[in-house]
Amino acid sequence: MVKNKTVKDLQQEVDSYISQFKEGYFSPLAMLARMTEELGELAREVNHFYGEKPKKHDEDEKTIEEELGDMLFVLICMANSLDIDLETAHNRVMDKFNTRDKDRWTRKDS
């Protein structure tokens, strides 16, 4: 497994995986439903680990890391299917936070 992959690497890796199947990417609406399912699974894991609802003895052990990975995969699929460069999207969001929200929270002392 390659370490230190770029966002572009991740998008290309997912595209190579999906491209080997005739079905290709699901529709954006289907992927949104899938992302919602994955978010529910992530919420369940967070609730089991940090919340008041412990797992039942017969429930499979999953990790927050695994569920975040599932969400990332679906997010990349959606971006790829819509020809969205996630690095560009990330840069736009960071620019927004660094300008609009630059004084929103209390900064740590330097």
Gaussian input, Z-matrix of N, CA and C with variables (Angstrom, degrees):
# hf/3-21g

backbone

0 1
 N
 C     1     B1
 C     2     B2     1     A1
 N     3     B3     2     A2     1     D1
 C     4     B4     3     A3     2     D2
 C     5     B5     4     A4     3     D3
 N     6     B6     5     A5     4     D4
 C     7     B7     6     A6     5     D5
 C     8     B8     7     A7     6     D6
 N     9     B9     8     A8     7     D7
 C    10    B10     9     A9     8     D8
 C    11    B11    10    A10     9     D9
 N    12    B12    11    A11    10    D10
 C    13    B13    12    A12    11    D11
 C    14    B14    13    A13    12    D12
 N    15    B15    14    A14    13    D13
 C    16    B16    15    A15    14    D14
 C    17    B17    16    A16    15    D15
 N    18    B18    17    A17    16    D16
 C    19    B19    18    A18    17    D17
 C    20    B20    19    A19    18    D18
 N    21    B21    20    A20    19    D19
 C    22    B22    21    A21    20    D20
 C    23    B23    22    A22    21    D21
 N    24    B24    23    A23    22    D22
 C    25    B25    24    A24    23    D23
 C    26    B26    25    A25    24    D24
 N    27    B27    26    A26    25    D25
 C    28    B28    27    A27    26    D26
 C    29    B29    28    A28    27    D27
 N    30    B30    29    A29    28    D28
 C    31    B31    30    A30    29    D29
 C    32    B32    31    A31    30    D30
 N    33    B33    32    A32    31    D31
 C    34    B34    33    A33    32    D32
 C    35    B35    34    A34    33    D33
 N    36    B36    35    A35    34    D34
 C    37    B37    36    A36    35    D35
 C    38    B38    37    A37    36    D36
 N    39    B39    38    A38    37    D37
 C    40    B40    39    A39    38    D38
 C    41    B41    40    A40    39    D39
 N    42    B42    41    A41    40    D40
 C    43    B43    42    A42    41    D41
 C    44    B44    43    A43    42    D42
 N    45    B45    44    A44    43    D43
 C    46    B46    45    A45    44    D44
 C    47    B47    46    A46    45    D45
 N    48    B48    47    A47    46    D46
 C    49    B49    48    A48    47    D47
 C    50    B50    49    A49    48    D48
 N    51    B51    50    A50    49    D49
 C    52    B52    51    A51    50    D50
 C    53    B53    52    A52    51    D51
 N    54    B54    53    A53    52    D52
 C    55    B55    54    A54    53    D53
 C    56    B56    55    A55    54    D54
 N    57    B57    56    A56    55    D55
 C    58    B58    57    A57    56    D56
 C    59    B59    58    A58    57    D57
 N    60    B60    59    A59    58    D58
 C    61    B61    60    A60    59    D59
 C    62    B62    61    A61    60    D60
 N    63    B63    62    A62    61    D61
 C    64    B64    63    A63    62    D62
 C    65    B65    64    A64    63    D63
 N    66    B66    65    A65    64    D64
 C    67    B67    66    A66    65    D65
 C    68    B68    67    A67    66    D66
 N    69    B69    68    A68    67    D67
 C    70    B70    69    A69    68    D68
 C    71    B71    70    A70    69    D69
 N    72    B72    71    A71    70    D70
 C    73    B73    72    A72    71    D71
 C    74    B74    73    A73    72    D72
 N    75    B75    74    A74    73    D73
 C    76    B76    75    A75    74    D74
 C    77    B77    76    A76    75    D75
 N    78    B78    77    A77    76    D76
 C    79    B79    78    A78    77    D77
 C    80    B80    79    A79    78    D78
 N    81    B81    80    A80    79    D79
 C    82    B82    81    A81    80    D80
 C    83    B83    82    A82    81    D81
 N    84    B84    83    A83    82    D82
 C    85    B85    84    A84    83    D83
 C    86    B86    85    A85    84    D84
 N    87    B87    86    A86    85    D85
 C    88    B88    87    A87    86    D86
 C    89    B89    88    A88    87    D87
 N    90    B90    89    A89    88    D88
 C    91    B91    90    A90    89    D89
 C    92    B92    91    A91    90    D90
 N    93    B93    92    A92    91    D91
 C    94    B94    93    A93    92    D92
 C    95    B95    94    A94    93    D93
 N    96    B96    95    A95    94    D94
 C    97    B97    96    A96    95    D95
 C    98    B98    97    A97    96    D96
 N    99    B99    98    A98    97    D97
 C   100   B100    99    A99    98    D98
 C   101   B101   100   A100    99    D99
 N   102   B102   101   A101   100   D100
 C   103   B103   102   A102   101   D101
 C   104   B104   103   A103   102   D102
 N   105   B105   104   A104   103   D103
 C   106   B106   105   A105   104   D104
 C   107   B107   106   A106   105   D105
 N   108   B108   107   A107   106   D106
 C   109   B109   108   A108   107   D107
 C   110   B110   109   A109   108   D108
 N   111   B111   110   A110   109   D109
 C   112   B112   111   A111   110   D110
 C   113   B113   112   A112   111   D111
 N   114   B114   113   A113   112   D112
 C   115   B115   114   A114   113   D113
 C   116   B116   115   A115   114   D114
 N   117   B117   116   A116   115   D115
 C   118   B118   117   A117   116   D116
 C   119   B119   118   A118   117   D117
 N   120   B120   119   A119   118   D118
 C   121   B121   120   A120   119   D119
 C   122   B122   121   A121   120   D120
 N   123   B123   122   A122   121   D121
 C   124   B124   123   A123   122   D122
 C   125   B125   124   A124   123   D123
 N   126   B126   125   A125   124   D124
 C   127   B127   126   A126   125   D125
 C   128   B128   127   A127   126   D126
 N   129   B129   128   A128   127   D127
 C   130   B130   129   A129   128   D128
 C   131   B131   130   A130   129   D129
 N   132   B132   131   A131   130   D130
 C   133   B133   132   A132   131   D131
 C   134   B134   133   A133   132   D132
 N   135   B135   134   A134   133   D133
 C   136   B136   135   A135   134   D134
 C   137   B137   136   A136   135   D135
 N   138   B138   137   A137   136   D136
 C   139   B139   138   A138   137   D137
 C   140   B140   139   A139   138   D138
 N   141   B141   140   A140   139   D139
 C   142   B142   141   A141   140   D140
 C   143   B143   142   A142   141   D141
 N   144   B144   143   A143   142   D142
 C   145   B145   144   A144   143   D143
 C   146   B146   145   A145   144   D144
 N   147   B147   146   A146   145   D145
 C   148   B148   147   A147   146   D146
 C   149   B149   148   A148   147   D147
 N   150   B150   149   A149   148   D148
 C   151   B151   150   A150   149   D149
 C   152   B152   151   A151   150   D150
 N   153   B153   152   A152   151   D151
 C   154   B154   153   A153   152   D152
 C   155   B155   154   A154   153   D153
 N   156   B156   155   A155   154   D154
 C   157   B157   156   A156   155   D155
 C   158   B158   157   A157   156   D156
 N   159   B159   158   A158   157   D157
 C   160   B160   159   A159   158   D158
 C   161   B161   160   A160   159   D159
 N   162   B162   161   A161   160   D160
 C   163   B163   162   A162   161   D161
 C   164   B164   163   A163   162   D162
 N   165   B165   164   A164   163   D163
 C   166   B166   165   A165   164   D164
 C   167   B167   166   A166   165   D165
 N   168   B168   167   A167   166   D166
 C   169   B169   168   A168   167   D167
 C   170   B170   169   A169   168   D168
 N   171   B171   170   A170   169   D169
 C   172   B172   171   A171   170   D170
 C   173   B173   172   A172   171   D171
 N   174   B174   173   A173   172   D172
 C   175   B175   174   A174   173   D173
 C   176   B176   175   A175   174   D174
 N   177   B177   176   A176   175   D175
 C   178   B178   177   A177   176   D176
 C   179   B179   178   A178   177   D177
 N   180   B180   179   A179   178   D178
 C   181   B181   180   A180   179   D179
 C   182   B182   181   A181   180   D180
 N   183   B183   182   A182   181   D181
 C   184   B184   183   A183   182   D182
 C   185   B185   184   A184   183   D183
 N   186   B186   185   A185   184   D184
 C   187   B187   186   A186   185   D185
 C   188   B188   187   A187   186   D186
 N   189   B189   188   A188   187   D187
 C   190   B190   189   A189   188   D188
 C   191   B191   190   A190   189   D189
 N   192   B192   191   A191   190   D190
 C   193   B193   192   A192   191   D191
 C   194   B194   193   A193   192   D192
 N   195   B195   194   A194   193   D193
 C   196   B196   195   A195   194   D194
 C   197   B197   196   A196   195   D195
 N   198   B198   197   A197   196   D196
 C   199   B199   198   A198   197   D197
 C   200   B200   199   A199   198   D198
 N   201   B201   200   A200   199   D199
 C   202   B202   201   A201   200   D200
 C   203   B203   202   A202   201   D201
 N   204   B204   203   A203   202   D202
 C   205   B205   204   A204   203   D203
 C   206   B206   205   A205   204   D204
 N   207   B207   206   A206   205   D205
 C   208   B208   207   A207   206   D206
 C   209   B209   208   A208   207   D207
 N   210   B210   209   A209   208   D208
 C   211   B211   210   A210   209   D209
 C   212   B212   211   A211   210   D210
 N   213   B213   212   A212   211   D211
 C   214   B214   213   A213   212   D212
 C   215   B215   214   A214   213   D213
 N   216   B216   215   A215   214   D214
 C   217   B217   216   A216   215   D215
 C   218   B218   217   A217   216   D216
 N   219   B219   218   A218   217   D217
 C   220   B220   219   A219   218   D218
 C   221   B221   220   A220   219   D219
 N   222   B222   221   A221   220   D220
 C   223   B223   222   A222   221   D221
 C   224   B224   223   A223   222   D222
 N   225   B225   224   A224   223   D223
 C   226   B226   225   A225   224   D224
 C   227   B227   226   A226   225   D225
 N   228   B228   227   A227   226   D226
 C   229   B229   228   A228   227   D227
 C   230   B230   229   A229   228   D228
 N   231   B231   230   A230   229   D229
 C   232   B232   231   A231   230   D230
 C   233   B233   232   A232   231   D231
 N   234   B234   233   A233   232   D232
 C   235   B235   234   A234   233   D233
 C   236   B236   235   A235   234   D234
 N   237   B237   236   A236   235   D235
 C   238   B238   237   A237   236   D236
 C   239   B239   238   A238   237   D237
 N   240   B240   239   A239   238   D238
 C   241   B241   240   A240   239   D239
 C   242   B242   241   A241   240   D240
 N   243   B243   242   A242   241   D241
 C   244   B244   243   A243   242   D242
 C   245   B245   244   A244   243   D243
 N   246   B246   245   A245   244   D244
 C   247   B247   246   A246   245   D245
 C   248   B248   247   A247   246   D246
 N   249   B249   248   A248   247   D247
 C   250   B250   249   A249   248   D248
 C   251   B251   250   A250   249   D249
 N   252   B252   251   A251   250   D250
 C   253   B253   252   A252   251   D251
 C   254   B254   253   A253   252   D252
 N   255   B255   254   A254   253   D253
 C   256   B256   255   A255   254   D254
 C   257   B257   256   A256   255   D255
 N   258   B258   257   A257   256   D256
 C   259   B259   258   A258   257   D257
 C   260   B260   259   A259   258   D258
 N   261   B261   260   A260   259   D259
 C   262   B262   261   A261   260   D260
 C   263   B263   262   A262   261   D261
 N   264   B264   263   A263   262   D262
 C   265   B265   264   A264   263   D263
 C   266   B266   265   A265   264   D264
 N   267   B267   266   A266   265   D265
 C   268   B268   267   A267   266   D266
 C   269   B269   268   A268   267   D267
 N   270   B270   269   A269   268   D268
 C   271   B271   270   A270   269   D269
 C   272   B272   271   A271   270   D270
 N   273   B273   272   A272   271   D271
 C   274   B274   273   A273   272   D272
 C   275   B275   274   A274   273   D273
 N   276   B276   275   A275   274   D274
 C   277   B277   276   A276   275   D275
 C   278   B278   277   A277   276   D276
 N   279   B279   278   A278   277   D277
 C   280   B280   279   A279   278   D278
 C   281   B281   280   A280   279   D279
 N   282   B282   281   A281   280   D280
 C   283   B283   282   A282   281   D281
 C   284   B284   283   A283   282   D282
 N   285   B285   284   A284   283   D283
 C   286   B286   285   A285   284   D284
 C   287   B287   286   A286   285   D285
 N   288   B288   287   A287   286   D286
 C   289   B289   288   A288   287   D287
 C   290   B290   289   A289   288   D288
 N   291   B291   290   A290   289   D289
 C   292   B292   291   A291   290   D290
 C   293   B293   292   A292   291   D291
 N   294   B294   293   A293   292   D292
 C   295   B295   294   A294   293   D293
 C   296   B296   295   A295   294   D294
 N   297   B297   296   A296   295   D295
 C   298   B298   297   A297   296   D296
 C   299   B299   298   A298   297   D297
 N   300   B300   299   A299   298   D298
 C   301   B301   300   A300   299   D299
 C   302   B302   301   A301   300   D300
 N   303   B303   302   A302   301   D301
 C   304   B304   303   A303   302   D302
 C   305   B305   304   A304   303   D303
 N   306   B306   305   A305   304   D304
 C   307   B307   306   A306   305   D305
 C   308   B308   307   A307   306   D306
 N   309   B309   308   A308   307   D307
 C   310   B310   309   A309   308   D308
 C   311   B311   310   A310   309   D309
 N   312   B312   311   A311   310   D310
 C   313   B313   312   A312   311   D311
 C   314   B314   313   A313   312   D312
 N   315   B315   314   A314   313   D313
 C   316   B316   315   A315   314   D314
 C   317   B317   316   A316   315   D315
 N   318   B318   317   A317   316   D316
 C   319   B319   318   A318   317   D317
 C   320   B320   319   A319   318   D318
 N   321   B321   320   A320   319   D319
 C   322   B322   321   A321   320   D320
 C   323   B323   322   A322   321   D321
 N   324   B324   323   A323   322   D322
 C   325   B325   324   A324   323   D323
 C   326   B326   325   A325   324   D324
 N   327   B327   326   A326   325   D325
 C   328   B328   327   A327   326   D326
 C   329   B329   328   A328   327   D327

   B1=1.4403
   B2=1.5287
   B3=1.3083
   B4=1.4561
   B5=1.5246
   B6=1.3109
   B7=1.4643
   B8=1.5178
   B9=1.3229
   B10=1.4622
   B11=1.5239
   B12=1.3065
   B13=1.4614
   B14=1.5224
   B15=1.3053
   B16=1.4604
   B17=1.5256
   B18=1.3130
   B19=1.4570
   B20=1.5276
   B21=1.3229
   B22=1.4699
   B23=1.5262
   B24=1.3331
   B25=1.4682
   B26=1.5262
   B27=1.3288
   B28=1.4670
   B29=1.5252
   B30=1.3308
   B31=1.4643
   B32=1.5300
   B33=1.3288
   B34=1.4627
   B35=1.5255
   B36=1.3272
   B37=1.4614
   B38=1.5303
   B39=1.3227
   B40=1.4634
   B41=1.5262
   B42=1.3380
   B43=1.4588
   B44=1.5235
   B45=1.3206
   B46=1.4731
   B47=1.5222
   B48=1.3182
   B49=1.4602
   B50=1.5278
   B51=1.3232
   B52=1.4615
   B53=1.5275
   B54=1.3179
   B55=1.4682
   B56=1.5278
   B57=1.3064
   B58=1.4619
   B59=1.5346
   B60=1.3188
   B61=1.4642
   B62=1.5185
   B63=1.3061
   B64=1.4670
   B65=1.5291
   B66=1.3228
   B67=1.4666
   B68=1.5286
   B69=1.3119
   B70=1.4580
   B71=1.5188
   B72=1.3138
   B73=1.4627
   B74=1.5210
   B75=1.3285
   B76=1.4587
   B77=1.5286
   B78=1.3073
   B79=1.4680
   B80=1.5272
   B81=1.3407
   B82=1.4694
   B83=1.5341
   B84=1.3195
   B85=1.4657
   B86=1.5213
   B87=1.3314
   B88=1.4672
   B89=1.5286
   B90=1.3348
   B91=1.4689
   B92=1.5194
   B93=1.3278
   B94=1.4587
   B95=1.5268
   B96=1.3125
   B97=1.4674
   B98=1.5263
   B99=1.3386
   B100=1.4641
   B101=1.5208
   B102=1.3322
   B103=1.4663
   B104=1.5340
   B105=1.3207
   B106=1.4647
   B107=1.5305
   B108=1.3395
   B109=1.4682
   B110=1.5255
   B111=1.3263
   B112=1.4643
   B113=1.5185
   B114=1.3297
   B115=1.4601
   B116=1.5278
   B117=1.3194
   B118=1.4634
   B119=1.5217
   B120=1.3381
   B121=1.4618
   B122=1.5265
   B123=1.3388
   B124=1.4657
   B125=1.5263
   B126=1.3214
   B127=1.4690
   B128=1.5242
   B129=1.3046
   B130=1.4670
   B131=1.5307
   B132=1.3338
   B133=1.4652
   B134=1.5249
   B135=1.3291
   B136=1.4680
   B137=1.5193
   B138=1.3199
   B139=1.4623
   B140=1.5268
   B141=1.3302
   B142=1.4677
   B143=1.5247
   B144=1.3110
   B145=1.4550
   B146=1.5245
   B147=1.3356
   B148=1.4671
   B149=1.5260
   B150=1.3116
   B151=1.4530
   B152=1.5139
   B153=1.2926
   B154=1.4622
   B155=1.5248
   B156=1.3165
   B157=1.4688
   B158=1.5291
   B159=1.3227
   B160=1.4675
   B161=1.5332
   B162=1.3221
   B163=1.4672
   B164=1.5133
   B165=1.3318
   B166=1.4631
   B167=1.5172
   B168=1.3086
   B169=1.4648
   B170=1.5325
   B171=1.3297
   B172=1.4678
   B173=1.5356
   B174=1.3468
   B175=1.4698
   B176=1.5209
   B177=1.3311
   B178=1.4598
   B179=1.5178
   B180=1.3310
   B181=1.4539
   B182=1.5223
   B183=1.2974
   B184=1.4506
   B185=1.5145
   B186=1.2956
   B187=1.4595
   B188=1.5192
   B189=1.2998
   B190=1.4591
   B191=1.5270
   B192=1.3251
   B193=1.4696
   B194=1.5297
   B195=1.3132
   B196=1.4702
   B197=1.5269
   B198=1.3193
   B199=1.4614
   B200=1.5347
   B201=1.3230
   B202=1.4684
   B203=1.5276
   B204=1.3235
   B205=1.4621
   B206=1.5172
   B207=1.3328
   B208=1.4668
   B209=1.5278
   B210=1.3296
   B211=1.4639
   B212=1.5208
   B213=1.3250
   B214=1.4609
   B215=1.5270
   B216=1.3301
   B217=1.4548
   B218=1.5242
   B219=1.3236
   B220=1.4648
   B221=1.5293
   B222=1.3217
   B223=1.4616
   B224=1.5361
   B225=1.3219
   B226=1.4637
   B227=1.5172
   B228=1.3272
   B229=1.4722
   B230=1.5262
   B231=1.3132
   B232=1.4583
   B233=1.5233
   B234=1.3204
   B235=1.4651
   B236=1.5243
   B237=1.3156
   B238=1.4648
   B239=1.5161
   B240=1.3175
   B241=1.4709
   B242=1.5267
   B243=1.3342
   B244=1.4635
   B245=1.5319
   B246=1.3352
   B247=1.4778
   B248=1.5226
   B249=1.3113
   B250=1.4670
   B251=1.5227
   B252=1.3132
   B253=1.4597
   B254=1.5278
   B255=1.3179
   B256=1.4619
   B257=1.5235
   B258=1.3207
   B259=1.4630
   B260=1.5301
   B261=1.3205
   B262=1.4633
   B263=1.5246
   B264=1.3322
   B265=1.4674
   B266=1.5303
   B267=1.3327
   B268=1.4638
   B269=1.5246
   B270=1.3211
   B271=1.4699
   B272=1.5192
   B273=1.3222
   B274=1.4710
   B275=1.5239
   B276=1.3201
   B277=1.4656
   B278=1.5243
   B279=1.3263
   B280=1.4632
   B281=1.5215
   B282=1.3221
   B283=1.4620
   B284=1.5266
   B285=1.3212
   B286=1.4614
   B287=1.5329
   B288=1.3385
   B289=1.4687
   B290=1.5244
   B291=1.3201
   B292=1.4680
   B293=1.5211
   B294=1.3157
   B295=1.4672
   B296=1.5274
   B297=1.3078
   B298=1.4627
   B299=1.5256
   B300=1.3232
   B301=1.4647
   B302=1.5251
   B303=1.3245
   B304=1.4715
   B305=1.5279
   B306=1.3211
   B307=1.4632
   B308=1.5274
   B309=1.3030
   B310=1.4679
   B311=1.5227
   B312=1.3138
   B313=1.4576
   B314=1.5211
   B315=1.3067
   B316=1.4545
   B317=1.5274
   B318=1.3195
   B319=1.4582
   B320=1.5234
   B321=1.3236
   B322=1.4676
   B323=1.5135
   B324=1.3139
   B325=1.4641
   B326=1.5205
   B327=1.3250
   B328=1.4729
   B329=1.4968
   A1=109.25
   A2=116.66
   A3=122.70
   A4=109.43
   A5=115.29
   A6=120.52
   A7=109.41
   A8=116.00
   A9=122.65
   A10=113.09
   A11=116.20
   A12=120.82
   A13=108.95
   A14=116.02
   A15=120.41
   A16=108.39
   A17=116.09
   A18=120.31
   A19=109.33
   A20=116.28
   A21=120.98
   A22=110.26
   A23=117.03
   A24=121.14
   A25=110.66
   A26=115.91
   A27=120.24
   A28=110.60
   A29=116.17
   A30=119.85
   A31=110.46
   A32=117.62
   A33=120.71
   A34=111.40
   A35=117.18
   A36=121.23
   A37=110.97
   A38=116.41
   A39=120.38
   A40=110.03
   A41=117.02
   A42=119.63
   A43=111.56
   A44=117.27
   A45=120.27
   A46=110.65
   A47=116.74
   A48=120.41
   A49=110.76
   A50=117.37
   A51=121.86
   A52=111.01
   A53=117.49
   A54=121.91
   A55=113.78
   A56=117.66
   A57=119.55
   A58=112.37
   A59=117.26
   A60=121.57
   A61=110.96
   A62=116.95
   A63=121.99
   A64=111.63
   A65=116.50
   A66=120.05
   A67=112.46
   A68=117.80
   A69=121.17
   A70=112.25
   A71=115.10
   A72=120.22
   A73=110.56
   A74=115.77
   A75=121.01
   A76=108.19
   A77=116.22
   A78=120.28
   A79=109.19
   A80=117.26
   A81=119.37
   A82=112.92
   A83=117.20
   A84=119.29
   A85=111.20
   A86=117.15
   A87=120.64
   A88=110.14
   A89=116.59
   A90=119.09
   A91=111.57
   A92=116.72
   A93=119.41
   A94=110.23
   A95=116.72
   A96=120.44
   A97=110.32
   A98=116.00
   A99=120.26
   A100=110.48
   A101=116.76
   A102=120.47
   A103=110.44
   A104=115.96
   A105=120.58
   A106=110.08
   A107=116.48
   A108=120.53
   A109=110.35
   A110=115.95
   A111=120.04
   A112=111.36
   A113=116.90
   A114=120.43
   A115=110.31
   A116=116.74
   A117=120.31
   A118=111.75
   A119=116.48
   A120=120.14
   A121=110.94
   A122=116.53
   A123=120.31
   A124=109.88
   A125=116.81
   A126=120.68
   A127=110.71
   A128=116.00
   A129=120.41
   A130=110.25
   A131=116.98
   A132=120.64
   A133=111.18
   A134=117.02
   A135=120.24
   A136=109.49
   A137=117.15
   A138=120.93
   A139=111.09
   A140=117.06
   A141=119.72
   A142=111.12
   A143=117.05
   A144=120.37
   A145=112.72
   A146=116.92
   A147=120.63
   A148=113.78
   A149=117.08
   A150=120.55
   A151=113.60
   A152=113.91
   A153=120.80
   A154=112.82
   A155=117.33
   A156=119.78
   A157=110.23
   A158=117.32
   A159=118.97
   A160=110.79
   A161=114.83
   A162=119.80
   A163=110.00
   A164=113.89
   A165=119.53
   A166=107.81
   A167=116.59
   A168=120.01
   A169=112.82
   A170=118.12
   A171=120.44
   A172=113.39
   A173=117.66
   A174=120.86
   A175=110.51
   A176=115.26
   A177=121.24
   A178=110.66
   A179=115.49
   A180=121.28
   A181=108.46
   A182=116.91
   A183=122.42
   A184=105.45
   A185=115.24
   A186=118.05
   A187=109.88
   A188=115.07
   A189=121.10
   A190=108.73
   A191=116.75
   A192=120.99
   A193=111.22
   A194=117.01
   A195=120.96
   A196=111.13
   A197=116.52
   A198=120.12
   A199=110.89
   A200=117.78
   A201=120.12
   A202=110.15
   A203=116.65
   A204=120.68
   A205=112.01
   A206=116.62
   A207=120.79
   A208=110.75
   A209=115.93
   A210=119.43
   A211=111.21
   A212=116.51
   A213=120.94
   A214=110.57
   A215=117.21
   A216=121.35
   A217=111.12
   A218=116.71
   A219=120.45
   A220=110.51
   A221=117.49
   A222=121.53
   A223=110.31
   A224=116.51
   A225=120.37
   A226=110.48
   A227=117.57
   A228=120.51
   A229=110.47
   A230=116.53
   A231=119.92
   A232=110.83
   A233=116.84
   A234=120.48
   A235=110.49
   A236=117.03
   A237=120.28
   A238=111.65
   A239=116.61
   A240=119.86
   A241=111.87
   A242=116.10
   A243=121.12
   A244=112.00
   A245=116.42
   A246=122.30
   A247=112.29
   A248=116.06
   A249=121.85
   A250=108.56
   A251=116.14
   A252=122.50
   A253=106.84
   A254=116.78
   A255=120.12
   A256=112.84
   A257=118.05
   A258=119.35
   A259=109.89
   A260=117.01
   A261=121.28
   A262=110.18
   A263=116.74
   A264=120.72
   A265=110.28
   A266=116.37
   A267=120.87
   A268=110.78
   A269=116.55
   A270=119.88
   A271=111.69
   A272=116.98
   A273=120.24
   A274=111.20
   A275=116.30
   A276=120.02
   A277=110.57
   A278=117.16
   A279=119.83
   A280=111.02
   A281=117.22
   A282=120.38
   A283=110.37
   A284=115.36
   A285=120.29
   A286=110.59
   A287=116.75
   A288=119.31
   A289=111.81
   A290=116.61
   A291=120.14
   A292=113.03
   A293=118.28
   A294=120.21
   A295=110.18
   A296=117.20
   A297=121.63
   A298=112.32
   A299=116.45
   A300=120.39
   A301=113.57
   A302=117.81
   A303=120.23
   A304=112.78
   A305=119.17
   A306=121.26
   A307=111.96
   A308=116.35
   A309=119.77
   A310=113.30
   A311=117.73
   A312=121.46
   A313=110.34
   A314=114.99
   A315=121.40
   A316=109.97
   A317=115.97
   A318=121.13
   A319=110.79
   A320=115.22
   A321=120.50
   A322=108.36
   A323=116.80
   A324=120.29
   A325=108.56
   A326=115.78
   A327=120.25
   A328=111.70
   D1=130.97
   D2=-178.39
   D3=-78.27
   D4=134.99
   D5=176.42
   D6=-95.04
   D7=162.08
   D8=175.48
   D9=57.06
   D10=48.71
   D11=176.37
   D12=-75.23
   D13=144.12
   D14=174.43
   D15=-83.02
   D16=168.79
   D17=175.88
   D18=-61.26
   D19=-40.72
   D20=177.39
   D21=-60.06
   D22=-41.49
   D23=177.10
   D24=-59.95
   D25=-44.10
   D26=179.96
   D27=-62.10
   D28=-45.05
   D29=-179.38
   D30=-63.73
   D31=-40.12
   D32=179.14
   D33=-68.59
   D34=-38.95
   D35=179.78
   D36=-63.77
   D37=-44.77
   D38=177.99
   D39=-64.67
   D40=-41.96
   D41=179.80
   D42=-63.28
   D43=-40.03
   D44=177.11
   D45=-62.35
   D46=-39.92
   D47=178.76
   D48=-64.94
   D49=-51.35
   D50=-176.90
   D51=-65.59
   D52=-35.23
   D53=-175.56
   D54=-66.55
   D55=-14.26
   D56=179.70
   D57=-81.06
   D58=-5.14
   D59=-178.58
   D60=-111.82
   D61=138.90
   D62=-179.66
   D63=-59.47
   D64=-34.81
   D65=-177.20
   D66=-66.35
   D67=-29.78
   D68=-179.15
   D69=63.79
   D70=-152.35
   D71=-179.74
   D72=-74.44
   D73=146.88
   D74=172.35
   D75=-72.64
   D76=168.07
   D77=176.90
   D78=-67.61
   D79=156.68
   D80=178.26
   D81=-55.19
   D82=-38.17
   D83=179.95
   D84=-66.32
   D85=-41.08
   D86=177.92
   D87=-65.10
   D88=-38.61
   D89=179.19
   D90=-69.16
   D91=-34.23
   D92=176.06
   D93=-64.17
   D94=-40.53
   D95=176.16
   D96=-62.67
   D97=-42.10
   D98=179.19
   D99=-64.55
   D100=-41.18
   D101=178.92
   D102=-63.50
   D103=-37.48
   D104=178.02
   D105=-64.43
   D106=-40.75
   D107=176.53
   D108=-61.11
   D109=-45.88
   D110=-179.28
   D111=-64.84
   D112=-37.54
   D113=177.12
   D114=-62.81
   D115=-39.70
   D116=176.51
   D117=-61.52
   D118=-41.04
   D119=178.15
   D120=-66.06
   D121=-38.89
   D122=176.46
   D123=-63.60
   D124=-44.40
   D125=179.85
   D126=-60.43
   D127=-39.84
   D128=179.53
   D129=-62.94
   D130=-44.43
   D131=179.68
   D132=-64.60
   D133=-42.93
   D134=178.85
   D135=-63.11
   D136=-41.15
   D137=179.25
   D138=-64.19
   D139=-39.14
   D140=178.48
   D141=-67.21
   D142=-38.81
   D143=-175.12
   D144=-82.91
   D145=-41.35
   D146=-174.98
   D147=-110.39
   D148=-15.33
   D149=-174.49
   D150=-97.46
   D151=-163.01
   D152=-175.49
   D153=-98.44
   D154=9.81
   D155=-175.49
   D156=-115.96
   D157=90.57
   D158=179.65
   D159=-68.88
   D160=158.54
   D161=178.48
   D162=-69.16
   D163=151.70
   D164=171.49
   D165=-75.01
   D166=156.00
   D167=-175.65
   D168=-63.05
   D169=-23.83
   D170=-177.89
   D171=-98.56
   D172=6.09
   D173=179.18
   D174=-83.52
   D175=141.79
   D176=177.66
   D177=-64.17
   D178=143.33
   D179=174.18
   D180=-81.53
   D181=117.96
   D182=171.30
   D183=-122.24
   D184=167.01
   D185=-178.62
   D186=-120.71
   D187=158.18
   D188=174.80
   D189=-60.23
   D190=-38.84
   D191=178.49
   D192=-59.15
   D193=-45.30
   D194=179.37
   D195=-62.29
   D196=-42.73
   D197=-178.41
   D198=-69.34
   D199=-37.24
   D200=175.06
   D201=-64.57
   D202=-38.23
   D203=176.32
   D204=-61.96
   D205=-41.64
   D206=176.91
   D207=-61.84
   D208=-43.13
   D209=179.24
   D210=-64.54
   D211=-40.85
   D212=179.19
   D213=-61.73
   D214=-42.64
   D215=179.01
   D216=-59.05
   D217=-48.28
   D218=-179.04
   D219=-66.41
   D220=-39.52
   D221=177.33
   D222=-60.09
   D223=-44.21
   D224=178.62
   D225=-65.39
   D226=-40.99
   D227=176.36
   D228=-57.52
   D229=-45.57
   D230=-178.86
   D231=-63.98
   D232=-45.27
   D233=178.85
   D234=-61.06
   D235=-46.15
   D236=-179.56
   D237=-60.80
   D238=-43.26
   D239=-177.08
   D240=-66.18
   D241=-24.93
   D242=-179.80
   D243=-102.09
   D244=10.12
   D245=-179.24
   D246=55.23
   D247=43.94
   D248=177.83
   D249=-103.60
   D250=125.75
   D251=175.50
   D252=-83.40
   D253=112.97
   D254=-175.46
   D255=-67.82
   D256=-27.02
   D257=176.39
   D258=-65.99
   D259=-43.26
   D260=177.16
   D261=-63.20
   D262=-43.99
   D263=178.97
   D264=-60.84
   D265=-43.40
   D266=178.96
   D267=-62.33
   D268=-45.04
   D269=-179.84
   D270=-60.63
   D271=-39.79
   D272=178.25
   D273=-64.26
   D274=-41.69
   D275=-179.84
   D276=-66.46
   D277=-43.18
   D278=179.71
   D279=-64.41
   D280=-37.50
   D281=176.39
   D282=-61.88
   D283=-41.64
   D284=178.23
   D285=-61.86
   D286=-47.42
   D287=-179.47
   D288=-66.27
   D289=-36.23
   D290=-178.11
   D291=-76.84
   D292=-12.38
   D293=176.67
   D294=-108.74
   D295=-62.43
   D296=-176.52
   D297=-62.77
   D298=-41.06
   D299=-172.99
   D300=-106.77
   D301=17.51
   D302=-173.18
   D303=-62.28
   D304=-27.74
   D305=-179.21
   D306=-115.14
   D307=21.14
   D308=-174.96
   D309=-76.94
   D310=-34.69
   D311=-176.81
   D312=-119.17
   D313=161.96
   D314=179.73
   D315=-76.18
   D316=122.06
   D317=-178.98
   D318=-78.75
   D319=148.91
   D320=173.31
   D321=-70.70
   D322=149.51
   D323=176.96
   D324=-66.74
   D325=140.62
   D326=179.63
   D327=-81.45

